[in-house]
């Protein structure tokens, strides 16, 4: 039985997560589609989505609501963005940004199916170059495999995040410094984020994603 989870617009059947399919009949990454009481749900695979992994690891609030405007940095081909698209619904919107033309091409095709998403071919490390293309957003989500990923994240938060808005940062420890233990990397990132944001939750994503941690933060009013 698929039932509402503790996360808004996310549904659960035991240890399996689902979102209501914004585009019934359409799959994104060969996920299962299930129909219950006339509603079609897409299964959300935690081994292919760090956000799903964080939810299954007990994250109590991801800060994403129906109708929200999202800036997604590192959208790739759109696996997790498609589920965020389901969550925010037809009244919400997602700006998906990536620096790699090959993966963004696939994301563009996905945007053609989902009217609440658009693609931006940009470098997340230079938000001043795409500032004119965006508005203030309710949520910033980042999944970027770069050494200075926390710095990139904070630069975008300063420019685009609304007062009181939420942020989600998927930290890839091995991309920051392969010589340090992941726990040390996560502590350093926590200290860096805490200087500017309120840290709401922190979840190490093992066993779904090795050496990854999800930080959920809120912008100070």
N, C-alpha and C positions, 0 to 999 in steps of 0.2 A: 504494500500500500504506500503510494507516494503521498507524503504529507509535508506541510510547511516546516522548514527548519527554523532555527533561532536567528538565521540571517535573512533579512528582508529579500523577498522574491527568489529565494533559493529553497529548493525542496529536497526531501531526503526519504530514502527507503533503506532503513538500517544504515550500512556504511557506504551507500551509494548516493551521490548528489545528482540533482537535476535542475534545469531551468526551463521555464515555459518557452517553447519555440516561437520566436517572433515571426518566423517564416515557415509555417507548417509544411511538412513534406520535404524540407530541404535539410540535408546534412552538411557539416562543415569539414569534419576530419574522420568520417566514417563512424561516428558515434551512434549508439543505439537511440532509436526514437520509440517512445512508448506513449500510448493514448490511454487516459483514464478520465472517465466522466466527461468525454468530449473534448478534453484538453490534451494537446500534444506536448510532451516533455522530451528534452534532449539530455542524455546522460553526460555527466561532466567528469572526465577522467583526471584524477589527481596526479597521475604520472605524466600527464601532458600539460598540466596547468598548475603553476605555483599558487595561484589564488585558491583553487580547489583544494590543494594540499594544505594550505594554511587553515582553511575552514574545517577540514577533517582532523587537523591537529588541535582543534579546539578554539580557534580564534573566535571571540564572542561578537565582534563587530568589525565589518570591513568598510563601513562608512558609505557604501553605495546604495542609493535609493532610486525608486522609480522617478523618472523625470529629470534626473541629474545630467549635467554636462560633464563629460570626462575627457581629460587629456591622457592618452595612453602612449607612453614613450617606450619604443621597442616593440611595436605591434607584431612584427614578423608576418607570418601568413594569416594570422587572425584567430587562432584557436581560443585563447582566453578572451580576446576582445569580443568574439561572437557571443560568449556567455554573458559578458558585461552588457552587450547590446540587448540581450534578452531581459536582463535585470532592469535596465533603465527604461525599456519599453519605447513605444512609438513617440512618447512625449519627451524622451531624453535624447542625448546625442553624444557621439564618441568621435573625437579626433584621434586617428591612429597615425603615429609618426614612426618612420624608420629610415635609416640611412642607406639601406641595401636595396638597390633597384629590383633585384631578382625576387626577393620575398615580397616587396611592396606590390609588385605586379599581381601576385596572387591575392593580396589583400584588396587591391582595387577591384578585382573580379568579385570578391566577397561583398564589397560595398555596393556593387550593382544589385545584389540581392537584398541587401539590408539598408533601407533608406535612412536609418538613424546613425550611419557611420560615414566618414570620409577619410581619405588617405592624404598624408603629407610626406613628401620625400625631402627630409631635412635631417640635419645632425643635431641630436638632442643637446649636445654640448655647447651649442650656440643659439640659445633661445631668442636672442635679439634679432636674429635673421628671419625668424618666422612670427615674431610678435604681432605684426600687422595682420596676420592671417587668422588670429585667434581672439577669443573673448576671455573674460575671466571664467574659471571653471570651478565646479563643486568638488571635483576629485582629480588628483593626479596619481596615475599608476605608472611605475617605471620598472622595466625588466631589460636592462642594458648591461651587456658584458664588457665593461670597461674598467680600467684601474681606478679611475676617479669617479665612480658611479654615484657616490654620495654627494660629491660636489656638483655634479650635473643635476642631480635631483633637486638640491636646494636652490640652484640658480633658477630652475623652472618654477619652483614653488614661490619664490620671491616675486616673479613677474606675473604668473597666471592664476595662482590659487586665491580664492575668495577668503575673506576673514571667516574663521570658523570652519573652513573646508577641510576635507580629509585627504590624506596621502597614503599611498602604499608603495613601499620600496622592497623589491626582491633583490637581496644582496647575494652575489655570487662570490664566495670567499676566494676561490682559486683565480678569479679574474682580477682581484685586488692585489694579492700578494701570495704567490704559491709557497713561499718559504715560511709563512706564519700559520699557526693553527687557526682553523675557522673560528673557534671561540674567541680568540684574540681579535680577529678582524671584526667580528660582530660587536665586541665590546667597544672597539674604537669607533665604529659607525654609530653605535648608540650614543656615545659621548658627543660626536659631531652633530647628529640630528637634534639632540637634546638642547643644544645651544639656541636653536631657532624654532623648534616645534615641540608640541606636547606628545610624548610617546604613549600611545593608547595600548598597544599590544605588540608582542614580539614572539615569533614562533619559528623554531628551527624545523626545517621541512623534511628531515630524514624520517622515514626511509623513502619517501616519494621523490625527493630531490636531494642528492648528496651535497653536503657542504653549502647549503643555501639557508637563508633566514628571511622571513617576511617581517618587515616593520610597518605597523599601522600607526599613523601619527595624525595630529590635528593642528591646524594653524592657530596660533595664539590670536585672540581678539585684540 
